[in-house]
Amino acid sequence: MHRHPPSRPRAARGFTLVELLVVITIIAVLMGLLLPAVQAAREGGRRTVCSNNIYQMSLGSVRHCDQFGYIAGWKNKHPNPANTSGVVSWPVNLMPFIERNDIYKSIAAGNTPTPYVALFVCPSSPPDSQTQPSLAYAGNCGTGSNVNKWDGVMLDTTITSGTASGRINMEDVSTADGTAFTLLLSEKCGPAIVSLGTWNVPAGYVSPAAFTFVGFPAIGMSGAPPTKVINTTVAGPPGYQSQPSSNHPGGVVCGFCDGHAGFLKDSIAPEVYGQLLTSNNALSSAAAQTWVSRSHVLSEGDVQ
């Protein structure tokens, strides 16, 4: 019988250097294509959370108005009856309507709790620590004046009588420009030069008309409008201390008086923004009047 010589086992063939480089190049290209999509998806999720925060606070403001007959102001009487000279800002007044009545009751009892509240923070602008009463949002206080109630929607509600009364309600807004076209809340938390506010800041600490206190939870009109309103890098009023800002690409999440959340592009014209701040185009300050163009009628395309 003829016997074939035993065959030698084949030696295992590895990748050549060229093949390895090709594989690495393909992986790098795929990562370069996928990474922006992943980042965009993550930012989209963060913006959704931020929009929900704004929606919950806007809805809480509507409910506050329904119960008390006026919109919570940038300055409000302290909820503790014994503290006759103390004041609080709008976030405290909204506590019972955003499922944090425990904090409100503690403040009303004379305590000074300062817990971290996730609803008050945008995930795209996280604080350094979750142990502080951080606030990434600000209320529309207009010119910061109670000379007439159309200067904004969050006024000094400690003034309860006379022409300077700060008691404006949603019906007032509805019969003017309309609640869907009047700004209530906005982000004020970016870019990096903007410091986060605090929800427990005493509302009487400084007049919002000056906008000199970085942590004050208010936006509005002060002086002549800047060329860029949203995400401006101009210091001082009417710069980033008084205007909306965020770390979302292209603009800021905002809330309107009817309770819905929207998005203001950072390309918005100052006169459009000015009209969103005032519900009746009736400004008491001559400087603030430069923000509003009475010839421009707001449209659905002005806001998203």
Buried (B, 14 or more C-beta within 10 A) or exposed (E): EEEEEEEEEEEEEEEEEEEEEEEEEEEEEEEEEEEEEEEEEEBEEBBEBBBEBBBBBBBBBBBBBEEBEBBBBBBBBBBBEEBEEBBBBBBBBBBBBBEBEEBBBBBBEEEEEBBBBEBBBBBBBBBEEEEBBBBBBBBBBBBBBBEBBBBBBBBBBBBEEEEBBBBBBBEBBBEBBBBBBBBBBBBBBBEEEBEBBBBBBEBBEBBBBBBBBEBBBBBBBBBEBBEBBBBBEEEEBBBBBBBBBBBBEEBBBBBBBBBBBBBBEBEBEBBBBBBBBBBBBBBBBEBBBBBBBEEBEBEEEBBE
